[in-house]
């Protein structure tokens, strides 16, 4: 049975690994990158605590010696279900069974100006772009101060993070640590206290998917770190210089990070009617796309209802991994011609967590109902992330980087390998858009 | 005394560090990157043995707590000696003493087509581009094989390195190890034996600046590694598909690496008459630019004659560092008004070395005249490079990476964080130029 898997994120990769060297199954794993990205730590790449390579693992290395898994680096252009093939920029791939595991991308909800000017963080490359922008921000602030351009200085010292989910919370916490530990040492010229970090959340509380306790606790942690947390606050627009809120208030800022929306990466060839809100593909309890034959979807791009999750599952690694597991078993059964043994998917919620900063984290575990916070929660968070990372060398590198940072408060990863993203007084405004686009188009696939 | 140093390479950085916290001297250190680059290990970044961050050190971190050294990230646009100031893209900097330490860049000797299509390696970013191209080369070869496009396959499996100096030798040696250890594991579909590596040198021997023994030995090592070494061979042109030699022979290749020429980065405002061949600025024994006042040049961009070095010094880190030392002493003296104590520069040649591959290196030491080769030379080479690297964390990371690689033959840094550099059968030829340019313009400063 020819199985084509689109996407090597948590779901697609798990599936491919479970099908590795299984008899009767030939797998082609297609991704636009040649590595698996460990999304939960993107924010540490963005804030120069980890190297991008520490949380990336080459796909080909994972399948060295595999008898039945082939890896292809390609962009999916279209799915032709009638001919049972996938069209990519490197050629066509025929399938007997197709699995869409393409995850999600940032949703700017159609706001072009926002999309042009705000920074998303849904790939390692975007995390690197974010890091470069953060680092140049301080360089530019030094220049603005040299030039006594107070307006520009103020804009450069305000950072706005939009979205109070785990990504927004972790990112704003990490940026506050840069403000506290790194800026005063690296930029003695700058008054670090002039730096403001805003976290905007549209709903009434941050970490809305977590327990009341965790939500409240994380807000206290963030405020203790000096972050201005604004709930019930919606960003309406951002033109590169001024963030405008729905209530008409404005924040002058040179950097808006957008972590407030995600939409499924649905390939061409899947009709609109098969998707639901958030651009997710509707699947049944077997992960089969409703209304198609031999096409499955798992992970963030899939939408499945089950008792207890009548609005679909949260878009988390855990769901994708568990779906990969069940689908792998079902595919092996089908390859043997045994279609009666197919298993339905049932999500086992093992808990959720978020880290806010050094020694500060929150953990919710549903069964038995437990809640942890502070240093202990932080240790759980670190241990689990080390455990989930792929590769002994990556685990060691991340651990070493964390220990080094914990004791020195001072990483040496504040490197700008990228073009100058410069908002000088000479070329501002539209230039920002242009810069980010050229960075995105050149770096992003 | 206001000292402005242009460039934070080996020379400029050494000078700034020696002037750090010295009374009576205020230093502005200007570089286009925010980090010091350790050039001798670029080739290991290019061949995915080291992370770019391992050999880069943030300048601001080096001068944390400095009372008199300020770091500025800027591109030098012009020197105005009449007003004693440097014009940059972030503003003007006035100086009492100016030091040009801007090093060298790749010299394509005016061949535009070559410059468009060949890969240079004179910065960390260029080393990363090279790595990305190498990695995509193999992906494309897999595709060419899938499509049964033998012409394209052949082209993708030929790699041409031009220049038999240390860079060319080290690079071709490292690529042969990718061929031997990594391609067979990562790309079981590919016949690694079909891969050819050519090293072209215009002169009669490789490592021409080293001893006869080292030159001969390194050639033997390279040939043992399966590299086709071609001396007295000059590359005339490369159009992205075919490398044409001066004798009319051609090599069909999708990748030419150009390590055959260097020219000084002379800023605007230094007139042509002040430079000599290789675009180097002529200086006297005090590193002062002949014909200018209060302007000095050190390192690769400077040209100084002294007894024993009547054709100038080799463009090596050692010369730059020693010039930085002497100039620092002289500047401190001048700042004290003591102009009679100025010291002339005398180069102490401590030896040269090159590594060809695992356990294979050559070392020449002039006094006492010694020559080492093989494993022992390789250990010397590694120890010295670890010693010269900046930062305990970088040293540890490089050491760890080397040990890991030595025992596993298998790094996990084969990551393509860049746009696809794809020479598909659909869009070839001129597309290559366009691709490389967009990469260069977007990544390079």
Interface residues (C-beta under 8 A of the other chain):
Chain A: X33 X34 X35 X51 X52 X53 X56 X57 X58 X60 X61 X64 X65 X70 X72 X73 X75 X89 X90 X91 X124 X125 X128 X135 X136 X139 X142 X143 X146 X147 X185 X186 X187 X188 X189 X391 X393 X394 X404 X410 X412 X413 X414 X415 X416 X417 X418 X419 X420 X422 X424 X438 X439 X441 X442 X443 X444 X445
Chain B: X33 X34 X35 X51 X52 X53 X56 X57 X58 X60 X61 X64 X65 X70 X72 X73 X75 X89 X90 X91 X124 X125 X128 X135 X136 X139 X142 X143 X146 X147 X185 X186 X187 X188 X189 X391 X393 X394 X404 X410 X412 X413 X414 X415 X416 X417 X418 X419 X420 X422 X424 X438 X439 X441 X442 X443 X444 X445
